[in-house]
Amino acid sequence: MEFRIERRSGVPTYLQIVTQVKQALRLGTLQPGDRLPTAKAVVAQTAVNPNTVLKAYRELERDGLVEPRPGAGTFVLRSLARPGAHEQLRGDLEEWMERAIAAGLDREDIDALVADVRDRHFRRERTNG
């Protein structure tokens, strides 16, 4: 797993690492038993402070998602993926993305549109539920 740190995002680095691990767990690219990169490897790749990586890994451990094993590394305990739920939706989203790009939308336009629809949906869900 490679981490992408956006230094200008305003999001603390450790939270970016936590979010990226959780995303990989949701998408199934990380599975139970997989080993996360060592703090040393993440530091070499991203030039972040080792304590930042360890803080992220501790938060993932508190969430019950990973387990440190002394001398062996940090391993995934459980997945957040929902089997079968992603395949069809991913295909639909790929097609939608192609249409959006063909319509001239750039990354920021697409992010804004998706965030708006997502946020309106979840606001409606909270008020109806």
N, CA, C and O atoms as CSV, one atom per row, in Angstrom:
chain,resi,resn,atom,element,x,y,z
A,1,MET,N,N,0.848,-1.172,0.000
A,1,MET,CA,C,0.000,0.000,0.000
A,1,MET,C,C,0.889,1.230,0.000
A,1,MET,O,O,1.859,1.316,0.753
A,2,GLU,N,N,0.544,2.174,-0.852
A,2,GLU,CA,C,1.264,3.446,-0.892
A,2,GLU,C,C,0.339,4.556,-0.426
A,2,GLU,O,O,-0.809,4.645,-0.861
A,3,PHE,N,N,0.841,5.394,0.452
A,3,PHE,CA,C,0.048,6.506,0.960
A,3,PHE,C,C,0.326,7.762,0.149
A,3,PHE,O,O,1.455,8.010,-0.273
A,4,ARG,N,N,-0.727,8.555,-0.063
A,4,ARG,CA,C,-0.615,9.847,-0.745
A,4,ARG,C,C,-0.951,10.918,0.281
A,4,ARG,O,O,-2.084,11.001,0.755
A,5,ILE,N,N,0.021,11.725,0.616
A,5,ILE,CA,C,-0.178,12.767,1.614
A,5,ILE,C,C,-0.318,14.106,0.896
A,5,ILE,O,O,0.557,14.524,0.138
A,6,GLU,N,N,-1.445,14.762,1.158
A,6,GLU,CA,C,-1.715,16.095,0.604
A,6,GLU,C,C,-1.394,17.105,1.690
A,6,GLU,O,O,-2.190,17.319,2.604
A,7,ARG,N,N,-0.246,17.714,1.590
A,7,ARG,CA,C,0.226,18.616,2.645
A,7,ARG,C,C,-0.590,19.895,2.759
A,7,ARG,O,O,-0.630,20.508,3.826
A,8,ARG,N,N,-1.236,20.304,1.687
A,8,ARG,CA,C,-2.002,21.552,1.697
A,8,ARG,C,C,-3.490,21.341,1.939
A,8,ARG,O,O,-4.273,22.285,1.835
A,9,SER,N,N,-3.884,20.126,2.257
A,9,SER,CA,C,-5.314,19.821,2.381
A,9,SER,C,C,-5.944,20.374,3.652
A,9,SER,O,O,-7.157,20.573,3.710
A,10,GLY,N,N,-5.133,20.619,4.659
A,10,GLY,CA,C,-5.679,21.035,5.945
A,10,GLY,C,C,-6.079,19.858,6.819
A,10,GLY,O,O,-6.436,20.042,7.983
A,11,VAL,N,N,-6.022,18.644,6.268
A,11,VAL,CA,C,-6.352,17.435,7.024
A,11,VAL,C,C,-5.069,16.913,7.659
A,11,VAL,O,O,-4.070,16.727,6.964
A,12,PRO,N,N,-5.079,16.672,8.978
A,12,PRO,CA,C,-3.866,16.156,9.622
A,12,PRO,C,C,-3.358,14.900,8.916
A,12,PRO,O,O,-4.134,14.057,8.466
A,13,THR,N,N,-2.047,14.803,8.835
A,13,THR,CA,C,-1.420,13.693,8.107
A,13,THR,C,C,-1.847,12.340,8.641
A,13,THR,O,O,-2.126,11.430,7.860
A,14,TYR,N,N,-1.903,12.189,9.961
A,14,TYR,CA,C,-2.279,10.879,10.512
A,14,TYR,C,C,-3.699,10.497,10.084
A,14,TYR,O,O,-3.981,9.322,9.850
A,15,LEU,N,N,-4.599,11.494,9.981
A,15,LEU,CA,C,-5.962,11.196,9.538
A,15,LEU,C,C,-6.003,10.817,8.063
A,15,LEU,O,O,-6.838,10.011,7.653
A,16,GLN,N,N,-5.110,11.389,7.264
A,16,GLN,CA,C,-5.039,10.994,5.860
A,16,GLN,C,C,-4.638,9.525,5.753
A,16,GLN,O,O,-5.172,8.791,4.922
A,17,ILE,N,N,-3.704,9.101,6.589
A,17,ILE,CA,C,-3.274,7.694,6.587
A,17,ILE,C,C,-4.428,6.799,7.035
A,17,ILE,O,O,-4.705,5.782,6.399
A,18,VAL,N,N,-5.102,7.169,8.124
A,18,VAL,CA,C,-6.245,6.393,8.623
A,18,VAL,C,C,-7.314,6.279,7.538
A,18,VAL,O,O,-7.829,5.190,7.283
A,19,THR,N,N,-7.643,7.391,6.907
A,19,THR,CA,C,-8.678,7.406,5.873
A,19,THR,C,C,-8.304,6.512,4.699
A,19,THR,O,O,-9.148,5.783,4.178
A,20,GLN,N,N,-7.047,6.564,4.283
A,20,GLN,CA,C,-6.622,5.745,3.149
A,20,GLN,C,C,-6.643,4.255,3.476
A,20,GLN,O,O,-6.983,3.440,2.618
A,21,VAL,N,N,-6.284,3.892,4.703
A,21,VAL,CA,C,-6.365,2.481,5.107
A,21,VAL,C,C,-7.825,2.042,5.133
A,21,VAL,O,O,-8.156,0.964,4.638
A,22,LYS,N,N,-8.701,2.866,5.705
A,22,LYS,CA,C,-10.123,2.498,5.757
A,22,LYS,C,C,-10.716,2.388,4.358
A,22,LYS,O,O,-11.545,1.515,4.102
A,23,GLN,N,N,-10.299,3.259,3.460
A,23,GLN,CA,C,-10.785,3.171,2.080
A,23,GLN,C,C,-10.331,1.857,1.449
A,23,GLN,O,O,-11.116,1.187,0.778
A,24,ALA,N,N,-9.080,1.488,1.659
A,24,ALA,CA,C,-8.576,0.220,1.117
A,24,ALA,C,C,-9.321,-0.968,1.726
A,24,ALA,O,O,-9.547,-1.968,1.045
A,25,LEU,N,N,-9.702,-0.869,2.997
A,25,LEU,CA,C,-10.475,-1.933,3.642
A,25,LEU,C,C,-11.886,-2.007,3.067
A,25,LEU,O,O,-12.436,-3.097,2.910
A,26,ARG,N,N,-12.470,-0.860,2.753
A,26,ARG,CA,C,-13.820,-0.839,2.163
A,26,ARG,C,C,-13.821,-1.381,0.740
A,26,ARG,O,O,-14.759,-2.063,0.326
A,27,LEU,N,N,-12.767,-1.076,-0.001
A,27,LEU,CA,C,-12.690,-1.509,-1.395
A,27,LEU,C,C,-12.165,-2.932,-1.538
A,27,LEU,O,O,-12.189,-3.499,-2.630
A,28,GLY,N,N,-11.693,-3.504,-0.444
A,28,GLY,CA,C,-11.193,-4.873,-0.488
A,28,GLY,C,C,-9.767,-5.000,-0.975
A,28,GLY,O,O,-9.288,-6.111,-1.200
A,29,THR,N,N,-9.073,-3.871,-1.144
A,29,THR,CA,C,-7.667,-3.957,-1.562
A,29,THR,C,C,-6.763,-4.329,-0.397
A,29,THR,O,O,-5.636,-4.780,-0.602
A,30,LEU,N,N,-7.254,-4.143,0.825
A,30,LEU,CA,C,-6.601,-4.686,2.017
A,30,LEU,C,C,-7.547,-5.715,2.609
A,30,LEU,O,O,-8.744,-5.466,2.752
A,31,GLN,N,N,-7.007,-6.858,2.948
A,31,GLN,CA,C,-7.792,-7.975,3.470
A,31,GLN,C,C,-7.258,-8.389,4.835
A,31,GLN,O,O,-6.098,-8.125,5.152
A,32,PRO,N,N,-8.097,-9.039,5.649
A,32,PRO,CA,C,-7.598,-9.573,6.918
A,32,PRO,C,C,-6.368,-10.440,6.684
A,32,PRO,O,O,-6.337,-11.287,5.791
A,33,GLY,N,N,-5.355,-10.201,7.516
A,33,GLY,CA,C,-4.095,-10.926,7.394
A,33,GLY,C,C,-3.035,-10.151,6.639
A,33,GLY,O,O,-1.847,-10.450,6.765
A,34,ASP,N,N,-3.438,-9.155,5.852
A,34,ASP,CA,C,-2.456,-8.339,5.131
A,34,ASP,C,C,-1.641,-7.517,6.123
A,34,ASP,O,O,-2.131,-7.110,7.177
A,35,ARG,N,N,-0.404,-7.291,5.760
A,35,ARG,CA,C,0.506,-6.508,6.597
A,35,ARG,C,C,0.557,-5.082,6.069
A,35,ARG,O,O,0.736,-4.865,4.870
A,36,LEU,N,N,0.399,-4.110,6.961
A,36,LEU,CA,C,0.564,-2.716,6.568
A,36,LEU,C,C,2.051,-2.410,6.422
A,36,LEU,O,O,2.885,-3.088,7.022
A,37,PRO,N,N,2.383,-1.401,5.635
A,37,PRO,CA,C,3.802,-1.028,5.534
A,37,PRO,C,C,4.335,-0.629,6.910
A,37,PRO,O,O,3.594,-0.096,7.737
A,38,THR,N,N,5.596,-0.883,7.148
A,38,THR,CA,C,6.198,-0.471,8.411
A,38,THR,C,C,6.229,1.049,8.476
A,38,THR,O,O,6.185,1.730,7.452
A,39,ALA,N,N,6.304,1.566,9.693
A,39,ALA,CA,C,6.409,3.021,9.863
A,39,ALA,C,C,7.636,3.532,9.114
A,39,ALA,O,O,7.593,4.597,8.499
A,40,LYS,N,N,8.712,2.784,9.165
A,40,LYS,CA,C,9.948,3.183,8.482
A,40,LYS,C,C,9.724,3.297,6.970
A,40,LYS,O,O,10.208,4.233,6.334
A,41,ALA,N,N,8.990,2.340,6.402
A,41,ALA,CA,C,8.713,2.366,4.958
A,41,ALA,C,C,7.814,3.550,4.598
A,41,ALA,O,O,8.018,4.193,3.568
A,42,VAL,N,N,6.820,3.841,5.445
A,42,VAL,CA,C,5.927,4.966,5.177
A,42,VAL,C,C,6.707,6.272,5.263
A,42,VAL,O,O,6.513,7.165,4.438
A,43,VAL,N,N,7.582,6.389,6.246
A,43,VAL,CA,C,8.416,7.586,6.391
A,43,VAL,C,C,9.296,7.765,5.158
A,43,VAL,O,O,9.425,8.879,4.651
A,44,ALA,N,N,9.897,6.694,4.674
A,44,ALA,CA,C,10.756,6.775,3.485
A,44,ALA,C,C,9.961,7.196,2.257
A,44,ALA,O,O,10.465,7.940,1.415
A,45,GLN,N,N,8.733,6.730,2.150
A,45,GLN,CA,C,7.889,7.023,0.994
A,45,GLN,C,C,7.313,8.431,1.039
A,45,GLN,O,O,7.212,9.093,0.006
A,46,THR,N,N,6.930,8.899,2.241
A,46,THR,CA,C,6.158,10.139,2.341
A,46,THR,C,C,6.887,11.287,3.034
A,46,THR,O,O,6.440,12.432,2.961
A,47,ALA,N,N,7.985,11.003,3.693
A,47,ALA,CA,C,8.753,12.005,4.440
A,47,ALA,C,C,7.933,12.611,5.589
A,47,ALA,O,O,8.072,13.795,5.894
A,48,VAL,N,N,7.084,11.800,6.221
A,48,VAL,CA,C,6.367,12.256,7.408
A,48,VAL,C,C,7.100,11.758,8.649
A,48,VAL,O,O,7.943,10.864,8.567
A,49,ASN,N,N,6.776,12.336,9.779
A,49,ASN,CA,C,7.379,11.948,11.043
A,49,ASN,C,C,6.934,10.531,11.410
A,49,ASN,O,O,5.758,10.202,11.256
A,50,PRO,N,N,7.844,9.693,11.889
A,50,PRO,CA,C,7.459,8.327,12.270
A,50,PRO,C,C,6.345,8.299,13.321
A,50,PRO,O,O,5.502,7.403,13.299
A,51,ASN,N,N,6.333,9.266,14.237
A,51,ASN,CA,C,5.277,9.309,15.259
A,51,ASN,C,C,3.904,9.533,14.635
A,51,ASN,O,O,2.895,9.085,15.179
A,52,THR,N,N,3.861,10.216,13.509
A,52,THR,CA,C,2.597,10.447,12.806
A,52,THR,C,C,2.040,9.127,12.289
A,52,THR,O,O,0.844,8.861,12.409
A,53,VAL,N,N,2.902,8.310,11.720
A,53,VAL,CA,C,2.493,6.998,11.215
A,53,VAL,C,C,2.026,6.127,12.379
A,53,VAL,O,O,0.992,5.464,12.287
A,54,LEU,N,N,2.774,6.128,13.453
A,54,LEU,CA,C,2.416,5.319,14.607
A,54,LEU,C,C,1.096,5.777,15.213
A,54,LEU,O,O,0.308,4.950,15.672
A,55,LYS,N,N,0.842,7.085,15.220
A,55,LYS,CA,C,-0.434,7.603,15.714
A,55,LYS,C,C,-1.589,7.084,14.856
A,55,LYS,O,O,-2.627,6.684,15.384
A,56,ALA,N,N,-1.410,7.091,13.548
A,56,ALA,CA,C,-2.448,6.579,12.642
A,56,ALA,C,C,-2.689,5.096,12.898
A,56,ALA,O,O,-3.836,4.657,12.983
A,57,TYR,N,N,-1.624,4.333,13.020
A,57,TYR,CA,C,-1.764,2.898,13.248
A,57,TYR,C,C,-2.430,2.616,14.598
A,57,TYR,O,O,-3.213,1.673,14.718
A,58,ARG,N,N,-2.117,3.443,15.627
A,58,ARG,CA,C,-2.777,3.267,16.934
A,58,ARG,C,C,-4.275,3.534,16.830
A,58,ARG,O,O,-5.077,2.835,17.449
A,59,GLU,N,N,-4.655,4.549,16.045
A,59,GLU,CA,C,-6.084,4.835,15.882
A,59,GLU,C,C,-6.779,3.667,15.172
A,59,GLU,O,O,-7.888,3.289,15.549
A,60,LEU,N,N,-6.148,3.104,14.165
A,60,LEU,CA,C,-6.712,1.949,13.465
A,60,LEU,C,C,-6.821,0.749,14.416
A,60,LEU,O,O,-7.767,-0.035,14.339
A,61,GLU,N,N,-5.849,0.626,15.300
A,61,GLU,CA,C,-5.899,-0.446,16.301
A,61,GLU,C,C,-7.060,-0.217,17.266
A,61,GLU,O,O,-7.788,-1.157,17.585
A,62,ARG,N,N,-7.244,1.025,17.736
A,62,ARG,CA,C,-8.365,1.340,18.635
A,62,ARG,C,C,-9.707,1.039,17.977
A,62,ARG,O,O,-10.667,0.664,18.651
A,63,ASP,N,N,-9.767,1.206,16.658
A,63,ASP,CA,C,-10.995,0.911,15.913
A,63,ASP,C,C,-11.176,-0.587,15.674
A,63,ASP,O,O,-12.184,-1.006,15.105
A,64,GLY,N,N,-10.207,-1.395,16.104
A,64,GLY,CA,C,-10.304,-2.841,15.940
A,64,GLY,C,C,-10.037,-3.324,14.525
A,64,GLY,O,O,-10.442,-4.425,14.151
A,65,LEU,N,N,-9.348,-2.490,13.732
A,65,LEU,CA,C,-9.107,-2.838,12.331
A,65,LEU,C,C,-7.754,-3.494,12.101
A,65,LEU,O,O,-7.599,-4.296,11.181
A,66,VAL,N,N,-6.772,-3.155,12.936
A,66,VAL,CA,C,-5.434,-3.721,12.775
A,66,VAL,C,C,-4.906,-4.163,14.134
A,66,VAL,O,O,-5.441,-3.808,15.184
A,67,GLU,N,N,-3.841,-4.950,14.072
A,67,GLU,CA,C,-3.213,-5.455,15.287
A,67,GLU,C,C,-1.698,-5.424,15.106
A,67,GLU,O,O,-1.172,-6.000,14.153
A,68,PRO,N,N,-0.997,-4.751,16.021
A,68,PRO,CA,C,0.464,-4.808,15.945
A,68,PRO,C,C,0.963,-6.140,16.508
A,68,PRO,O,O,0.468,-6.626,17.525
A,69,ARG,N,N,1.933,-6.707,15.838
A,69,ARG,CA,C,2.557,-7.936,16.323
A,69,ARG,C,C,4.047,-7.644,16.475
A,69,ARG,O,O,4.759,-7.488,15.483
A,70,PRO,N,N,4.519,-7.571,17.726
A,70,PRO,CA,C,5.910,-7.199,17.963
A,70,PRO,C,C,6.886,-8.024,17.126
A,70,PRO,O,O,6.845,-9.254,17.108
A,71,GLY,N,N,7.748,-7.310,16.445
A,71,GLY,CA,C,8.759,-7.942,15.612
A,71,GLY,C,C,8.264,-8.387,14.255
A,71,GLY,O,O,9.069,-8.759,13.401
A,72,ALA,N,N,6.945,-8.361,14.028
A,72,ALA,CA,C,6.400,-8.847,12.758
A,72,ALA,C,C,5.737,-7.750,11.937
A,72,ALA,O,O,5.735,-7.818,10.708
A,73,GLY,N,N,5.173,-6.738,12.597
A,73,GLY,CA,C,4.509,-5.657,11.874
A,73,GLY,C,C,3.085,-5.448,12.350
A,73,GLY,O,O,2.678,-5.956,13.395
A,74,THR,N,N,2.336,-4.690,11.561
A,74,THR,CA,C,0.941,-4.392,11.868
A,74,THR,C,C,0.073,-5.065,10.816
A,74,THR,O,O,0.279,-4.881,9.616
A,75,PHE,N,N,-0.894,-5.843,11.274
A,75,PHE,CA,C,-1.687,-6.675,10.378
A,75,PHE,C,C,-3.171,-6.314,10.450
A,75,PHE,O,O,-3.687,-5.936,11.502
A,76,VAL,N,N,-3.833,-6.440,9.313
A,76,VAL,CA,C,-5.266,-6.172,9.209
A,76,VAL,C,C,-6.027,-7.288,9.907
A,76,VAL,O,O,-5.776,-8.471,9.675
A,77,LEU,N,N,-6.974,-6.890,10.777
A,77,LEU,CA,C,-7.810,-7.856,11.491
A,77,LEU,C,C,-9.130,-8.107,10.787
A,77,LEU,O,O,-9.607,-9.241,10.729
A,78,ARG,N,N,-9.728,-7.031,10.245
A,78,ARG,CA,C,-11.036,-7.219,9.615
A,78,ARG,C,C,-11.208,-6.269,8.447
A,78,ARG,O,O,-10.551,-5.232,8.352
A,79,SER,N,N,-12.097,-6.647,7.577
A,79,SER,CA,C,-12.391,-5.871,6.379
A,79,SER,C,C,-13.584,-4.967,6.627
A,79,SER,O,O,-14.387,-5.220,7.524
A,80,LEU,N,N,-13.698,-3.924,5.840
A,80,LEU,CA,C,-14.887,-3.080,5.841
A,80,LEU,C,C,-15.654,-3.228,4.529
A,80,LEU,O,O,-16.644,-2.535,4.297
A,81,ALA,N,N,-15.183,-4.139,3.675
A,81,ALA,CA,C,-15.820,-4.349,2.368
A,81,ALA,C,C,-17.179,-5.006,2.544
A,81,ALA,O,O,-17.413,-5.754,3.493
A,82,ARG,N,N,-18.055,-4.712,1.622
A,82,ARG,CA,C,-19.373,-5.343,1.582
A,82,ARG,C,C,-19.416,-6.209,0.334
A,82,ARG,O,O,-19.666,-5.708,-0.762
A,83,PRO,N,N,-19.175,-7.499,0.490
A,83,PRO,CA,C,-19.077,-8.387,-0.667
A,83,PRO,C,C,-20.280,-8.267,-1.600
A,83,PRO,O,O,-21.430,-8.277,-1.163
A,84,GLY,N,N,-19.987,-8.155,-2.880
A,84,GLY,CA,C,-21.029,-8.105,-3.890
A,84,GLY,C,C,-21.639,-6.733,-4.105
A,84,GLY,O,O,-22.280,-6.501,-5.131
A,85,ALA,N,N,-21.457,-5.823,-3.167
A,85,ALA,CA,C,-22.105,-4.517,-3.284
A,85,ALA,C,C,-21.372,-3.585,-4.233
A,85,ALA,O,O,-21.982,-2.677,-4.797
A,86,HIS,N,N,-20.093,-3.791,-4.418
A,86,HIS,CA,C,-19.310,-2.823,-5.172
A,86,HIS,C,C,-19.244,-3.070,-6.675
A,86,HIS,O,O,-19.143,-2.114,-7.443
A,87,GLU,N,N,-19.298,-4.311,-7.111
A,87,GLU,CA,C,-19.006,-4.628,-8.501
A,87,GLU,C,C,-19.913,-3.884,-9.489
A,87,GLU,O,O,-19.419,-3.169,-10.361
A,88,GLN,N,N,-21.214,-4.046,-9.359
A,88,GLN,CA,C,-22.149,-3.396,-10.280
A,88,GLN,C,C,-22.085,-1.885,-10.141
A,88,GLN,O,O,-22.078,-1.159,-11.136
A,89,LEU,N,N,-22.037,-1.418,-8.901
A,89,LEU,CA,C,-21.989,0.031,-8.678
A,89,LEU,C,C,-20.712,0.643,-9.241
A,89,LEU,O,O,-20.736,1.749,-9.781
A,90,ARG,N,N,-19.599,-0.073,-9.117
A,90,ARG,CA,C,-18.339,0.430,-9.685
A,90,ARG,C,C,-18.467,0.567,-11.195
A,90,ARG,O,O,-18.025,1.565,-11.765
A,91,GLY,N,N,-19.060,-0.415,-11.844
A,91,GLY,CA,C,-19.254,-0.344,-13.295
A,91,GLY,C,C,-20.126,0.834,-13.688
A,91,GLY,O,O,-19.827,1.552,-14.642
A,92,ASP,N,N,-21.224,1.031,-12.934
A,92,ASP,CA,C,-22.097,2.174,-13.193
A,92,ASP,C,C,-21.346,3.483,-13.002
A,92,ASP,O,O,-21.488,4.413,-13.796
A,93,LEU,N,N,-20.553,3.547,-11.952
A,93,LEU,CA,C,-19.806,4.767,-11.664
A,93,LEU,C,C,-18.739,5.029,-12.729
A,93,LEU,O,O,-18.507,6.177,-13.110
A,94,GLU,N,N,-18.094,3.969,-13.206
A,94,GLU,CA,C,-17.104,4.124,-14.288
A,94,GLU,C,C,-17.758,4.736,-15.525
A,94,GLU,O,O,-17.211,5.646,-16.148
A,95,GLU,N,N,-18.935,4.221,-15.865
A,95,GLU,CA,C,-19.655,4.767,-17.025
A,95,GLU,C,C,-20.058,6.216,-16.795
A,95,GLU,O,O,-19.927,7.047,-17.693
A,96,TRP,N,N,-20.548,6.525,-15.595
A,96,TRP,CA,C,-20.937,7.889,-15.271
A,96,TRP,C,C,-19.730,8.819,-15.356
A,96,TRP,O,O,-19.826,9.927,-15.884
A,97,MET,N,N,-18.591,8.360,-14.834
A,97,MET,CA,C,-17.366,9.171,-14.844
A,97,MET,C,C,-16.950,9.480,-16.279
A,97,MET,O,O,-16.561,10.609,-16.578
A,98,GLU,N,N,-17.025,8.503,-17.159
A,98,GLU,CA,C,-16.683,8.729,-18.564
A,98,GLU,C,C,-17.603,9.779,-19.178
A,98,GLU,O,O,-17.145,10.637,-19.932
A,99,ARG,N,N,-18.907,9.717,-18.861
A,99,ARG,CA,C,-19.854,10.715,-19.373
A,99,ARG,C,C,-19.555,12.104,-18.812
A,99,ARG,O,O,-19.630,13.098,-19.534
A,100,ALA,N,N,-19.218,12.168,-17.531
A,100,ALA,CA,C,-18.914,13.457,-16.905
A,100,ALA,C,C,-17.680,14.094,-17.532
A,100,ALA,O,O,-17.669,15.295,-17.804
A,101,ILE,N,N,-16.660,13.309,-17.757
A,101,ILE,CA,C,-15.435,13.832,-18.379
A,101,ILE,C,C,-15.712,14.247,-19.817
A,101,ILE,O,O,-15.235,15.289,-20.268
A,102,ALA,N,N,-16.488,13.430,-20.545
A,102,ALA,CA,C,-16.844,13.770,-21.929
A,102,ALA,C,C,-17.662,15.057,-21.993
A,102,ALA,O,O,-17.620,15.774,-22.993
A,103,ALA,N,N,-18.412,15.353,-20.915
A,103,ALA,CA,C,-19.216,16.575,-20.858
A,103,ALA,C,C,-18.369,17.790,-20.483
A,103,ALA,O,O,-18.872,18.913,-20.437
A,104,GLY,N,N,-17.083,17.562,-20.214
A,104,GLY,CA,C,-16.182,18.674,-19.933
A,104,GLY,C,C,-15.952,18.960,-18.463
A,104,GLY,O,O,-15.305,19.953,-18.132
A,105,LEU,N,N,-16.464,18.120,-17.567
A,105,LEU,CA,C,-16.234,18.346,-16.146
A,105,LEU,C,C,-14.803,17.968,-15.787
A,105,LEU,O,O,-14.279,16.961,-16.263
A,106,ASP,N,N,-14.172,18.789,-14.939
A,106,ASP,CA,C,-12.843,18.431,-14.458
A,106,ASP,C,C,-12.971,17.799,-13.073
A,106,ASP,O,O,-14.077,17.641,-12.556
A,107,ARG,N,N,-11.858,17.449,-12.489
A,107,ARG,CA,C,-11.845,16.737,-11.202
A,107,ARG,C,C,-12.603,17.508,-10.124
A,107,ARG,O,O,-13.395,16.927,-9.382
A,108,GLU,N,N,-12.361,18.811,-10.037
A,108,GLU,CA,C,-13.015,19.623,-9.012
A,108,GLU,C,C,-14.524,19.690,-9.246
A,108,GLU,O,O,-15.299,19.641,-8.292
A,109,ASP,N,N,-14.949,19.801,-10.516
A,109,ASP,CA,C,-16.381,19.805,-10.831
A,109,ASP,C,C,-17.033,18.500,-10.385
A,109,ASP,O,O,-18.100,18.501,-9.772
A,110,ILE,N,N,-16.377,17.396,-10.701
A,110,ILE,CA,C,-16.909,16.073,-10.363
A,110,ILE,C,C,-16.964,15.897,-8.849
A,110,ILE,O,O,-17.963,15.417,-8.312
A,111,ASP,N,N,-15.880,16.290,-8.153
A,111,ASP,CA,C,-15.869,16.186,-6.688
A,111,ASP,C,C,-17.006,16.987,-6.081
A,111,ASP,O,O,-17.685,16.509,-5.172
A,112,ALA,N,N,-17.224,18.212,-6.576
A,112,ALA,CA,C,-18.284,19.066,-6.037
A,112,ALA,C,C,-19.653,18.447,-6.284
A,112,ALA,O,O,-20.501,18.438,-5.392
A,113,LEU,N,N,-19.870,17.935,-7.477
A,113,LEU,CA,C,-21.159,17.338,-7.824
A,113,LEU,C,C,-21.441,16.100,-6.979
A,113,LEU,O,O,-22.531,15.952,-6.426
A,114,VAL,N,N,-20.474,15.232,-6.885
A,114,VAL,CA,C,-20.645,14.005,-6.101
A,114,VAL,C,C,-20.871,14.339,-4.628
A,114,VAL,O,O,-21.748,13.755,-3.991
A,115,ALA,N,N,-20.088,15.273,-4.079
A,115,ALA,CA,C,-20.239,15.652,-2.674
A,115,ALA,C,C,-21.621,16.248,-2.416
A,115,ALA,O,O,-22.240,15.964,-1.391
A,116,ASP,N,N,-22.104,17.072,-3.343
A,116,ASP,CA,C,-23.420,17.688,-3.177
A,116,ASP,C,C,-24.521,16.630,-3.158
A,116,ASP,O,O,-25.382,16.648,-2.279
A,117,VAL,N,N,-24.498,15.725,-4.106
A,117,VAL,CA,C,-25.534,14.679,-4.171
A,117,VAL,C,C,-25.435,13.769,-2.948
A,117,VAL,O,O,-26.452,13.431,-2.342
A,118,ARG,N,N,-24.227,13.375,-2.589
A,118,ARG,CA,C,-24.030,12.511,-1.412
A,118,ARG,C,C,-24.545,13.191,-0.153
A,118,ARG,O,O,-25.280,12.585,0.627
A,119,ASP,N,N,-24.160,14.450,0.048
A,119,ASP,CA,C,-24.557,15.153,1.263
A,119,ASP,C,C,-26.061,15.362,1.328
A,119,ASP,O,O,-26.657,15.220,2.396
A,120,ARG,N,N,-26.687,15.700,0.196
A,120,ARG,CA,C,-28.146,15.868,0.194
A,120,ARG,C,C,-28.838,14.548,0.509
A,120,ARG,O,O,-29.831,14.522,1.237
A,121,HIS,N,N,-28.319,13.459,-0.035
A,121,HIS,CA,C,-28.914,12.143,0.225
A,121,HIS,C,C,-28.838,11.795,1.713
A,121,HIS,O,O,-29.834,11.374,2.302
A,122,PHE,N,N,-27.683,11.965,2.309
A,122,PHE,CA,C,-27.530,11.586,3.705
A,122,PHE,C,C,-28.253,12.539,4.647
A,122,PHE,O,O,-28.686,12.112,5.718
A,123,ARG,N,N,-28.400,13.805,4.294
A,123,ARG,CA,C,-29.227,14.722,5.087
A,123,ARG,C,C,-30.676,14.268,5.070
A,123,ARG,O,O,-31.346,14.251,6.102
A,124,ARG,N,N,-31.157,13.894,3.872
A,124,ARG,CA,C,-32.533,13.419,3.716
A,124,ARG,C,C,-32.740,12.134,4.515
A,124,ARG,O,O,-33.780,11.952,5.148
A,125,GLU,N,N,-31.756,11.254,4.485
A,125,GLU,CA,C,-31.837,9.983,5.204
A,125,GLU,C,C,-31.958,10.220,6.717
A,125,GLU,O,O,-32.744,9.551,7.388
A,126,ARG,N,N,-31.182,11.172,7.250
A,126,ARG,CA,C,-31.242,11.474,8.677
A,126,ARG,C,C,-32.586,12.053,9.082
A,126,ARG,O,O,-33.103,11.737,10.153
A,127,THR,N,N,-33.157,12.902,8.231
A,127,THR,CA,C,-34.429,13.535,8.589
A,127,THR,C,C,-35.602,12.562,8.428
A,127,THR,O,O,-36.623,12.716,9.099
A,128,ASN,N,N,-35.468,11.554,7.540
A,128,ASN,CA,C,-36.524,10.561,7.346
A,128,ASN,C,C,-36.389,9.373,8.299
A,128,ASN,O,O,-37.356,8.655,8.558
A,129,GLY,N,N,-35.162,9.176,8.822
A,129,GLY,CA,C,-34.920,7.976,9.622
A,129,GLY,C,C,-35.064,8.247,11.038
A,129,GLY,O,O,-34.894,7.346,11.860
